[in-house]
Amino acid sequence: MAGRRFRSWLNVRSVAGQVFILQLVIVLLLGAAATVALVLQVRHDATDEARGRSVAVAESFANSPGIVQALHSLNPTKVLQPRAEAARKRTGLDFVVVMTTRGIRLTHPKLNRIGKHYVGVIEPALHGRTITQTGPGTLGEAMDAVAPIFDSHHKVVGAVGAGITIKKVSGLANRQLPLLVGAVSASLVLATGGTALVSKRLRRQTRGLDPVEMTRMYEHHDAVLHSVREGVLIVGGDGRLVLANDEASRLLDLPPRPEGRLVDDLGLEPHVADVLASGRDVTDEVLVAGDRLLAINNRLTDRAGGPPGSVATLRDSTELRALSGRAEVAQKRLKLLYDASVEIGTTLDVGRTAEELAQVAVDRFADFVTVDLAEPVARGDEPLAVGGVEMRRSAVHGIRPSHPFYPVGRVFSFVPSSPQAFGLSEGEPVVEADLSEAAGWQAQDPEQTAKVIEYGVRSLVTVPLRARGCSWAWSTSGG
């Protein structure tokens, strides 16, 4: 199992595998560079430390008490050799050599080298200056310091050379390498482990897809989001907008660059913002957004282990609602015509037909309907084509049993200013939208029309019923 996971990290086709390999190479290069730099630094520090120690020992020994008297004694080596060896061992140097102004050694770790010329440059020391140098010597290549010995008159009477071999300097540096390599190795292990963890998380987030697959998926999703005719919004678990396609921005009139802002700060209608931020499931809920009617569907995104949040789709149903409304009105009219054709005229009795007309029209067309027949027609005679004829109330029907209109059987005549008389002369329907301002209609019977208005009837439609070119009845509807 662990081997398969490791091989999946090394799958260079996936983004996680490529990142892991790249990070691993970078870590190794950085580790190698750090190791080389640290080794060089350690060697440099060891060299500086050896040079400084050599200078300190040479100058200290050159200025030590009794050294001038020893140089002028009959046997300088007998006096200086023990002191020089003690100083060498105490300081960890490889040699402490006392020499005359001619460069003849008076002391040396190897006794057979005493009395021979010092290997190295001593002229600057004979002129009163301490020098350091690196070069071949009797003990091998070494780094040494040569300091002058002054008498009481500040005259150079000799010199002291102290130094350490290059081999020993390298040994001092090499003793620190195991610790250095261990520290670098531990750092590499930690860095590699961290890289593996980052790659594992990246692999989980990218679903193990390679760059080509991710690019193709992005282009596909982007094309779909911007081409669909439905608005799509994705809201994160913190209530901030993650994504909105072009149609959603148009339908909701979103501000520029809305991603990352809280839904409540986008200037949406309160009920729309509530649905988007609530995270509750919504199916085809119609909400008003400005001058649009939007059908909204909202679903949570964390049901199958996805990230917390919700995705909403928006569909503009304004035109559909308008068409549905017009279709509904047309359907109601067709049904009214069908009901009228079936329910009106079931007998040859004119009075019964008037009642059927009133019953069909009530609640489908008006709250109250009255049918008035010309008196000759009510008696069974032919209708007259002239005005001024008396009318008989033949049918009254309404949404309530009580009403303020003339009862059935009442005989009356329309005054010339009434809408019925006007329609009779023109042969067309007449509409009175506000009966409280219809003076001609009120003139028909001021007392009775006042009762009608007080009852709550607000408008009136009068329609002449014609047969063979003559108006023989009136249908009056009110509401």
C-alpha positions in Angstrom: 0.0 0.0 0.0 2.8 2.4 1.0 4.7 1.4 -2.1 1.7 2.2 -4.4 1.2 5.6 -2.8 4.9 6.4 -3.2 4.7 5.3 -6.9 1.6 7.5 -7.3 3.6 10.5 -6.0 6.3 9.7 -8.6 3.8 9.6 -11.4 5.3 12.4 -13.5 2.1 12.7 -15.5 0.2 14.1 -12.6 0.7 17.7 -11.3 1.4 16.3 -7.8 4.1 14.0 -9.2 5.7 16.7 -11.2 5.7 19.0 -8.2 7.2 16.3 -6.0 10.0 15.6 -8.4 10.8 19.3 -8.9 10.8 20.0 -5.2 12.9 16.9 -4.5 15.5 18.0 -7.1 15.5 21.5 -5.6 15.9 20.2 -2.1 18.8 18.0 -3.2 20.5 20.8 -5.0 20.1 23.1 -2.1 21.4 20.5 0.3 24.5 19.8 -1.9 25.1 23.5 -2.2 24.7 24.0 1.5 27.1 21.2 2.3 29.8 22.5 -0.1 29.4 26.0 1.3 29.5 24.8 4.9 32.6 22.6 4.2 34.4 25.6 2.6 33.3 27.8 5.5 34.6 25.3 8.1 38.0 25.0 6.3 38.2 28.8 6.0 37.4 29.2 9.7 39.9 26.5 10.6 42.6 28.2 8.6 41.9 31.6 10.1 41.9 30.1 13.6 45.2 28.4 12.9 46.8 31.6 11.5 45.6 33.6 14.5 46.9 31.0 16.9 50.3 30.9 15.2 50.6 34.7 15.3 49.6 34.8 19.0 52.1 32.1 20.0 54.9 33.6 17.9 54.5 37.1 19.3 53.9 35.9 22.9 57.0 33.7 22.8 59.1 36.5 21.2 58.1 38.9 24.0 58.4 36.4 26.8 60.8 37.3 29.7 64.4 36.1 29.5 64.3 35.3 25.8 66.9 38.0 24.9 69.2 36.9 27.7 68.9 33.3 26.4 69.8 34.4 22.9 73.0 36.0 24.2 73.9 33.0 26.5 76.7 30.6 25.7 74.2 27.8 24.8 70.8 29.3 23.7 69.4 26.0 22.6 69.8 24.5 26.1 67.7 27.3 27.6 65.1 27.8 24.8 64.4 24.3 23.6 62.5 23.2 26.7 60.5 26.4 26.7 59.7 26.2 23.0 58.5 22.6 23.3 56.3 23.4 26.3 54.7 26.2 24.4 54.2 24.1 21.3 52.5 21.3 23.2 50.4 23.7 25.3 49.0 25.5 22.2 48.6 22.5 19.9 50.9 23.8 17.2 53.3 21.7 15.2 56.4 23.7 15.8 57.8 26.7 17.7 61.2 27.7 16.3 63.6 30.3 17.7 66.1 31.5 15.2 69.0 34.0 14.9 68.9 37.0 12.6 70.7 34.9 10.1 67.9 32.3 10.1 69.8 29.6 12.0 67.4 27.5 14.1 68.0 27.4 17.9 65.0 25.2 18.6 63.0 22.6 16.7 60.6 19.7 17.5 63.2 17.5 15.6 66.5 17.9 17.3 68.4 17.1 14.1 67.0 20.2 12.5 68.6 22.5 15.0 71.4 24.6 13.6 70.1 24.6 10.1 68.5 27.4 8.2 64.8 28.1 8.8 62.7 27.2 5.7 60.6 30.3 4.9 60.8 34.1 4.5 62.1 35.9 7.6 63.2 39.3 6.1 60.0 41.2 7.2 60.5 40.0 10.7 64.1 41.2 10.7 62.7 44.6 9.8 60.4 44.5 12.8 57.2 43.2 11.3 55.2 40.0 12.1 54.3 38.0 8.9 52.2 34.9 8.1 52.9 32.6 5.2 52.0 29.2 3.8 54.6 27.0 2.2 56.7 23.8 2.3 58.7 23.2 5.5 60.6 20.5 7.3 57.4 18.9 8.6 55.5 19.3 5.3 53.4 22.1 3.9 52.6 24.4 6.8 51.1 27.7 7.8 53.4 29.7 10.0 53.9 33.1 11.6 57.3 34.8 12.1 57.6 37.5 14.8 60.7 39.6 15.6 62.5 39.5 19.0 63.5 43.0 20.3 66.1 43.8 22.8 65.9 46.7 25.3 67.0 49.2 22.5 64.2 47.9 20.2 66.8 46.2 18.0 65.9 42.9 16.3 68.1 40.3 17.8 66.3 37.2 16.6 62.9 35.8 15.5 60.3 33.2 16.5 58.5 31.1 14.0 55.3 29.2 15.1 53.0 27.2 12.9 50.8 24.3 12.1 50.9 21.9 9.2 48.2 22.1 6.5 47.4 18.4 7.1 46.6 19.2 10.7 44.4 22.2 9.7 42.5 19.9 7.4 42.1 17.4 10.2 40.6 20.0 12.4 38.0 20.8 9.7 37.4 17.1 8.9 36.5 16.4 12.5 33.5 18.7 12.1 32.3 17.1 8.9 30.3 14.2 10.4 28.2 16.7 12.5 27.9 18.9 9.5 26.9 16.1 7.1 24.5 14.7 9.7 22.8 18.1 10.1 22.5 18.5 6.4 21.2 14.9 6.0 18.5 15.5 8.7 17.5 18.7 6.9 17.2 16.8 3.6 15.1 14.1 5.2 12.8 16.7 6.8 12.5 18.7 3.6 11.8 15.5 1.5 9.1 14.5 4.0 7.6 17.9 3.9 7.7 17.8 0.1 6.0 14.5 0.1 3.2 15.7 2.4 2.7 18.8 0.2 2.6 16.6 -3.0 0.1 14.3 -1.3 -2.2 17.2 -0.5 -1.8 18.6 -4.0 -2.5 15.2 -5.5 -5.7 15.0 -3.4 -6.8 18.5 -4.4 -6.1 17.9 -8.2 -7.6 14.4 -8.2 -4.4 13.1 -9.6 -5.0 14.8 -13.0 -2.1 15.7 -15.3 -1.8 19.3 -16.6 -3.4 18.5 -20.0 -6.4 16.9 -18.3 -6.8 19.9 -15.9 -6.5 22.4 -18.9 -9.1 20.4 -20.9 -11.4 20.2 -17.9 -11.1 24.0 -17.2 -11.7 24.9 -20.8 -14.7 22.6 -21.0 -16.2 23.9 -17.7 -15.5 27.5 -18.6 -17.2 27.1 -22.0 -20.2 25.4 -20.5 -20.6 28.1 -17.8 -20.5 30.9 -20.2 -22.7 29.3 -22.9 -25.6 28.0 -20.9 -28.8 30.1 -20.8 -29.2 29.5 -17.1 -27.5 31.5 -14.5 -25.1 29.5 -12.3 -23.7 30.7 -8.9 -21.5 28.8 -6.5 -21.4 30.1 -2.9 -18.8 28.9 -0.4 -19.4 27.6 3.1 -18.5 31.0 4.5 -21.3 32.8 2.5 -18.9 34.3 -0.1 -19.5 34.1 -3.8 -17.1 31.7 -5.5 -18.3 31.8 -9.1 -21.0 33.5 -11.2 -21.4 33.0 -14.9 -22.4 35.7 -17.4 -26.1 34.8 -17.3 -26.2 35.0 -13.5 -24.5 38.4 -13.6 -27.1 39.6 -16.1 -30.1 38.3 -14.3 -29.1 39.5 -10.9 -27.4 42.7 -12.1 -24.2 41.8 -10.1 -21.4 44.4 -9.7 -18.1 43.9 -11.5 -15.8 41.2 -10.1 -18.3 39.9 -7.5 -16.2 36.8 -6.6 -15.0 36.7 -3.0 -17.7 39.1 -1.7 -20.4 38.1 0.8 -23.7 37.3 -0.8 -25.4 39.9 1.5 -23.0 42.6 0.1 -23.9 42.1 -3.6 -27.0 44.3 -3.5 -29.5 41.5 -4.2 -33.2 41.4 -3.3 -33.4 40.3 0.4 -35.4 37.2 -0.4 -32.9 36.2 -3.2 -29.9 36.8 -1.0 -31.6 34.7 1.8 -32.1 31.7 -0.5 -28.5 31.9 -1.8 -26.9 32.3 1.7 -29.2 29.9 3.6 -27.8 26.7 1.9 -31.3 25.1 2.0 -32.6 23.0 -0.9 -34.9 24.9 -3.2 -36.6 23.5 -6.3 -38.1 25.9 -9.0 -38.9 28.5 -6.4 -40.1 31.7 -8.3 -38.7 34.9 -6.8 -38.9 38.5 -7.9 -35.5 40.1 -8.8 -36.0 43.7 -10.1 -38.4 43.4 -13.1 -37.8 39.7 -13.6 -39.3 36.5 -12.2 -36.6 34.0 -11.6 -37.0 30.3 -11.1 -34.3 29.3 -8.6 -32.9 25.8 -7.8 -30.4 25.5 -4.9 -28.4 22.4 -3.9 -25.7 21.8 -1.3 -22.2 20.8 -2.6 -20.9 18.8 0.4 -23.2 15.8 0.2 -20.8 13.5 -1.7 -17.7 14.7 0.2 -17.3 17.9 -1.8 -16.4 21.3 -0.4 -18.9 23.1 1.8 -21.2 25.5 0.1 -24.1 25.4 -2.4 -24.7 25.8 -6.1 -27.7 27.7 -7.5 -29.2 27.8 -11.0 -31.4 30.7 -12.1 -33.9 30.7 -15.0 -35.7 33.8 -16.3 -39.4 32.9 -16.3 -40.8 36.4 -16.9 -41.8 35.8 -20.5 -43.0 32.3 -19.8 -45.2 33.6 -17.0 -46.6 36.3 -19.3 -47.4 33.8 -22.0 -48.9 31.5 -19.5 -51.1 34.3 -18.2 -52.3 35.2 -21.7 -52.9 31.5 -22.5 -54.9 31.2 -19.2 -57.1 34.2 -20.1 -57.7 32.8 -23.5 -58.5 29.4 -22.0 -61.0 31.0 -19.6 -62.7 32.8 -22.5 -63.0 29.6 -24.5 -64.4 27.8 -21.6 -66.9 30.6 -21.1 -68.0 30.4 -24.7 -68.3 26.6 -24.4 -70.3 26.8 -21.2 -72.6 29.4 -22.8 -73.2 27.3 -25.9 -74.1 24.3 -23.7 -76.1 26.0 -20.9 -77.9 28.9 -22.7 -80.9 28.2 -25.0 -81.8 24.8 -23.7 -85.5 25.6 -24.2 -87.5 27.9 -26.5 -88.8 29.9 -23.5 -87.3 33.4 -23.7 -87.6 33.9 -20.0 -85.8 30.7 -19.3 -83.1 31.7 -21.7 -82.6 35.0 -20.0 -82.1 33.2 -16.6 -79.6 30.8 -18.2 -77.7 33.8 -19.6 -77.5 35.4 -16.2 -76.4 32.2 -14.5 -73.6 31.5 -17.0 -72.2 35.1 -16.8 -72.1 35.4 -13.0 -68.7 34.7 -11.4 -67.2 34.0 -14.8 -67.7 37.5 -16.1 -69.4 39.6 -13.5 -70.6 39.6 -9.9 -74.2 40.5 -10.8 -76.1 40.2 -14.1 -79.6 41.5 -15.0 -81.4 40.7 -18.3 -84.1 43.1 -19.4 -86.5 42.1 -22.3 -88.5 44.4 -24.4 -92.1 44.2 -23.2 -93.4 42.9 -26.6 -90.8 40.1 -26.5 -91.7 39.2 -23.0 -95.3 38.8 -24.2 -94.2 36.6 -27.1 -94.6 39.3 -29.8 -92.0 40.4 -32.4 -89.3 42.9 -31.2 -89.7 46.5 -32.2 -86.9 48.4 -33.9 -87.7 51.7 -32.4 -86.6 53.2 -29.0 -88.8 54.2 -26.1 -90.3 50.8 -25.6 -90.9 49.6 -22.1 -88.5 46.9 -20.7 -89.3 44.1 -18.3 -86.8 42.8 -15.8 -86.6 39.0 -16.8 -83.6 37.7 -14.8 -81.4 38.8 -11.9 -78.5 36.6 -10.7 -75.5 37.4 -8.5 -72.8 36.1 -6.2 -75.1 36.8 -3.3 -78.9 36.2 -3.0 -79.6 39.8 -1.9 -79.1 42.6 -4.4 -79.9 46.3 -4.9 -81.3 46.0 -8.5 -84.9 46.0 -9.8 -86.6 42.7 -9.1 -87.8 40.3 -11.7 -91.0 41.4 -13.3 -90.4 45.1 -12.9 -91.5 47.2 -16.0 -89.6 50.4 -16.7 -88.2 52.6 -19.5 -84.7 53.8 -20.0 -84.2 57.6 -19.8 -82.3 59.1 -22.8 -79.1 59.8 -20.8 -78.7 56.3 -19.5 -76.0 54.1 -21.0 -78.7 51.6 -22.1 -80.4 54.2 -24.2 -77.2 55.3 -25.7 -76.2 51.7 -26.6 -79.7 51.1 -28.0 -79.3 54.0 -30.4 -75.7 52.9 -31.4 -76.3 49.2 -31.2 -73.0 48.7 -29.3 -72.0 47.8 -25.7 -71.3 50.6 -23.2 -68.9 50.5 -20.3 -69.2 52.7 -17.2 -65.9 52.3 -15.2 -67.0 54.4 -12.2 -70.7 54.5 -11.4 -70.2 57.2 -8.8 -69.4 59.6 -11.7 -71.9 58.2 -14.2 -74.5 61.0 -14.1 -76.4 59.6 -17.1 -76.9 56.3 -15.4 -77.8 57.9 -12.1 -80.5 59.9 -13.8 -82.4 56.7 -14.6 -83.5 56.4 -10.9 -81.5 58.5 -8.4 -82.8 56.7 -5.4 -82.3 53.2 -6.8 -78.8 53.9 -8.3 -77.7 55.4 -4.9 -78.6 52.0 -3.3 -76.5 50.2 -6.0 -73.5 52.4 -5.3 -73.9 52.0 -1.5 -74.1 48.3 -2.0 -70.6 48.3 -3.4 -71.2 48.0 -7.2 -68.4 50.1 -8.9 -68.7 49.5 -12.6 -71.2 48.5 -15.3 -71.3 46.9 -18.7 -74.4 47.0 -20.8 -74.7 44.8 -23.9 -77.7 44.9 -26.4 -79.1 41.5 -27.4 -80.0 41.6 -31.1 -82.1 39.4 -33.3 -82.8 40.0 -37.0 -81.2 43.5 -36.7 -83.3 44.6 -33.8 -82.4 45.1 -30.2 -84.9 43.2 -28.1 -83.1 42.8 -24.8 -80.4 44.2 -22.6 -77.8 42.3 -20.5 -76.4 44.5 -17.7 -73.3 43.2 -15.7 -72.0 44.9 -12.6 -69.1 44.4 -10.2 
